[in-house]
Amino acid sequence: MLFNSFIFLVFFAVCFMLFWIGMSKKKGVWNEFLLLSSYFFYAWWDWRFLGLVVFSSVVDISKVPQLSTDSVYVFRKLIRQEVRLLQLESLAI
């Protein structure tokens, strides 16, 4: 699915309408909807890279609480570097 294809236009219109209609509901549910929609988008392009995208999401989601609780700049910087290193390692696999 390319950004300039008709199928992407349909996909985007459906996702946008569903998100816009349900946005006033629970935000966590709609964040998950957008995440799953992005997984579908990337899987449509090439399903073999879906594991990489899921791994990257899991790493990011697991490290966000640490970033928000650490008040020391040095520790936040180390956590960001750890996330970057994990993501680069996943590209090498």
Sequence and secondary structure as in RCSB ss.txt:
>XXXX:A:sequence
MLFNSFIFLVFFAVCFMLFWIGMSKKKGVWNEFLLLSSYFFYAWWDWRFLGLVVFSSVVDISKVPQLSTDSVYVF
RKLIRQEVRLLQLESLAI
>XXXX:A:secstr
  TTSHHHHHHHHHHHHHHHHHTTS HHHHHHHHHHHHHHHHHHH GGGHHHHHHHHHHHHHHHHHHHH   HHH
HHHHHHHHHHHHHHHHH 
